[in-house]
């Protein structure tokens, strides 16, 4: 239902930059979950986050609960499919918690790889925002991936710094704007479908250059070949700024786009299901500052996160898990609007 997606975005306007309450320590189920997780003693997390970053985050989890933890990089549909084939052929895997990504999520669910966690997340953590709940009811999304505009301050004069998404189509920027061939603007598409598809066509008419790969496109912007990337990942932009690309700037054009992502599931047959569920709930709540420090993808309603700072003074449009279920359909519409071939 598109209405629910819009409501999620409206609700987000009210909670941006407000600290996330964590009432879990007051619930009996939280205490029971912690006790059982500590009895299991360890947990292994397969994630799309870089392994080094993920293990730094898990170090804080281990420090708090006394549970051994380790992460393994598990990213991309090809790797996910290989794991699925291995599981179906009888090979055992060591993961307790798995993040299968949007592309592989449904296949893993249908194959019976995951199971319902020991307790209802919302009875353990009553204050977790509902937009984090995966439609299956078995997982929580733990990351907020934002989108904005990256521009070169040497080639974009102050009076032309974009203040709205329509500014990407200004005649002054004809042939000088880049856009990712992969859909990076789901929240705009979800909340403002007709406007968005018209906007993409206007971008094409204005000579937009379509590439694949955020880092590669941003390097073109840094080098001056193009003036901006509309739909940039701010955490990627910030990484390049930290590496010395000081001319690169981030503009939030009235609306910060945030995709609620990385649904974490407990694997069926895991020897540590309680520790796995505790890890997932912790990542979505108390672990957010540590996750944000390493990944810059904390939720915009958690005070002090990178996305909360970007959202200050702006609207936030969310692509919640319901929106994410429509991602493939929206991607096909996006590619058609760009005039590119669509694969079925």
N, C-alpha and C positions, 0 to 999 in steps of 0.2 A: 504494500500500500504506500503510494507516494506521500500521502498525508503524514504518515508516521515519520517518514524521513524528514519532512519539513519541520515537524514538531521537535524532532531531536535537535535540529539546527537552532530553532528558537530557544529551546531550553538552554542550549550551550551559551547563549548570550548572557544568561543570568548567572552562570557558574564560572565563567572565565575568571582566572586569577584568584579564585576563592580556594582556600586550603581544603584538601580532601579529608573528610572526617574518617577516621578508622576506629569503628566501635567494636572491632572483632574481639579485642581483649576482654570485653564485657560480656560476650556471649558464651554460654556453656559449650556450644558446639565448637567454637574456636579453641577453647581450652582442651577439649577432647581431641580435636584434630591435631593440635600441637603435640599432645602426649603420644598419640599413636604414630605421628610422623617421626618423633624423636626415637621411638622404639624401633622403627625401621632403619633409622640411622644414616641413610644416604639417598641421593637422587641424581639422575642423569638427565640432562636437558638437551634435546636436539632442536636447534633454532636457526633462523635465517640471520640472526645477528652475528657479527664477526666474533670468532671464537675467543680472541683475547679480551674484547670488551665484555662478552657474556660471562667469562670466568671472573672478571673483576666485579661484576654485579653479584654473581653467586657467592663471592667471598663474603659480601655483606650479609647475605642470607645465612651462610654457615656461621658467621660470627654471632648472629642474633639467636639462632635456634640450636647450634651445636650439631648440625646435620652436615655430613660430608656431601659436597655437590661438585659436579663438573659439567661443562657444556661441550657440545660438539657442533661445528658448523654443518648445517644441513639445509642447503639453499638451492632452489631452482627446480622446475618441473622434471627435468631429465633425471636428476638425482633422486627426487621423490618417487618417480616411476620405477627406477631401479630397485629402490627399497621395497616398494609395494610388491614387485615381482618376487623378490627374495623372501618376503614374509609369506606370500601365498604359496611359495614352493617349500615352506617348512623351515626356513632359516630363522633362527632366533636373533632378536636385536636387543641391545642393552638399554635402549631409551625408556625412560619412565614418562617423560613429557615430550610431546612432539608438536612442532608448528609446521603443518603441511602446506601453508601458503594458500592463497585464494584459488589458484588453478587446480590444485590437487585435493583440496579439502573434501569435496563431495565423493570422490572416488575412494578415499580412505574410509570415510564413514560407511559407504555402501559395502566396502570389503570387510567391515567389522574389525578394523584395526584398533579403534578406540572404544572406550567404555564410559558409562556414566560414573562420575567421580563419587567417592564415598558419601559426601554430604552435598546438599544444595548450597551453591555458592552464596546465595542471598540470605540464607539462614545463618551462615558463618560470618559473612560480612554484609550486614544489612544496608550499609551506606554506599555500596558500590553502585555507580550510575548504571542504569538499565541498558544504556547504549553499548556497554562493554560485553553484554551477554551474546554469545553466539546463538544463532537461530536453533541449533540442535539442543541447546540447554546444557551441553556437556563441557563447554569451554568458555574462557574469557579472553577477550582481545586485550593485549597488554601494551600496545604501541600506538602513538598518534603521529602519523606521517603527514606533515603539512606541505602546502604548496603556496607559492607566491610568485613574484617576478624578480628576476636578477637582472641588473643592468650595469653598464660600464659608466662610471661617473665622469670619465674623460670625454666620452662621446655623447652622453645625454645631458644637455644643459639643465640646470635646476628647475627651470619653468616647465620642462617637458618630462620630469620624473613622473612615471605613471601613478595616477590616483584612482583609476578604475580599470577594469579589464578592457573596457572599450578603448583605452589609450593605446593598447597594443596595436590597434588598427589605424592609428593616426597616419595621415599621408606623409608626414615628415619622416616616418620610419619605414616607408615603402621599400621592400626588399632587404630590410636590415634586421628583421625580427626572426627568431628561431622558435620552433615548437617541437616537442618530442613526438615521434611517430607512435610511441606507446601512450595510451591514455593516462594522463597524470592529473586530470581535472574532474574526477568523478563527482565531487560535491557540487560543482557548478552545474554539471549535467543533470544530476539527480534533482536539484531544487529548482532549476530554471532551464528545463529541457529545450523548449522552443527557442528561447533567446540564445542558449549556448550553441545549438547547431547552426543558427544564423551567424553567430560570432565566428565560428570556425570557418564558415564559407567566406565571411568578410576578411578573415585573416589570409585565406588563400588568394582572394582577389587583390590583396595588398602585397602579394609577393612573399608570403612567409616561407622560410626555408625549413624544411622538415628533416630532422635527423633522428638517430636513435642513440641514446646514451647521454645522461645528464653531464657527466664530467667532460666528455668530449665537446658538447655544445658550449658549456661554460668556458672552456679554454678558448673557443672561437670568440666569445664575448670579451674575455680578458684581452685577447690579442687585437681586438678592434675590428675583426672581420664582420661582426654583427654587434648591434647595440644592446640587445636584451634577449632573454629567454623567458617567455611567458609560460608559467607552469613549472617553475624551478623548485627543486627540493631545497628548502633553506638549510638543512643540515649539511648537504653537499656543498652549497655555496659557502657556508661558514667554514667548512674544512679547507676550502681553497683560500679563503681570506686569511685563515690562520697560517697557511703555508706561504703567505706573502703577497697574494693578489689583492692589495689594498684598494685598487680602483673598482673592485667588484662590490656592489651594494645590493641590499635586499629591500624591495618595496612591497608593502602589503596594500594592494589596491582596493581598499575599502572592506574587503572580505578576506580573512585568512581561511584557506581551505584545509580541512583536516580529515584524513581517512583513518578511521579506527581499524587497526589491522593487527595481524599476527595472533590469530586464535590459537591458544595452547590447549592441547588435549592430553588426557591421561591415557597411556597405551593400555589396551586390553591385555591382561595377564602380567602387568607390571608387578614386581615384588615389592614396590614402594609406592602404592597408590595414594596413601595419606601424605607422604612427603611430597609427592608430585602435586597433589591438589594444594597443599600449603604453599609450595613454590609459586604456583600460578596466581593464587590469591594475593600473595605477598608482592609479586611483580606488579599487579594491578593497583596496589594500594601503597603500603609503606615502602615498597621498593622503587617507586617512581623517581624519587630524587637521584638514586644511584643509577637507574636506567637512563635518566635524562643526562646525567653527567657524562656517560660514555657514548650515548647514541644521539642525544639532542632530539629525542622523540617522545618526551614525556607528554602527558595529556595537557591541553591548554587550560583546564580548570584547576590544575594542581599548582599552587603558588610557587613562583620561582623557577619554573621550567622554562626552557628555551621557547617553547610554543606559547606559554602564558605571556612572556615578555613581547613576543611578536604580536600577540592578539590585543595588547593594550590599546584601547581607543578604537578598536575595529570590531566588526561583526565576525562571527565564526560560523562557517557552514560545514556541517559534518556529513561525511559519508559513513553512516553507521553500518553494522553488519547486514541489515536488511538491504541497504543500498549496495553493499558489496556483492550480495547474491545476484544482482542485476549487472555486475561488472562486464561480463562477456557480451551481453546484449548492448550495453552502452559503448563498449569498445568497437563493436561492428558499426554502430551509428557514427561514431567519431571518425573511423577510417573512411567510411563512405562520404562524410562531409568534407574530408580532406581530398577526396577524389582518388584515393588509393584503392587497389584491388582488395576485396574482402574474401577471406578464406572461410569456408563453412566448417 
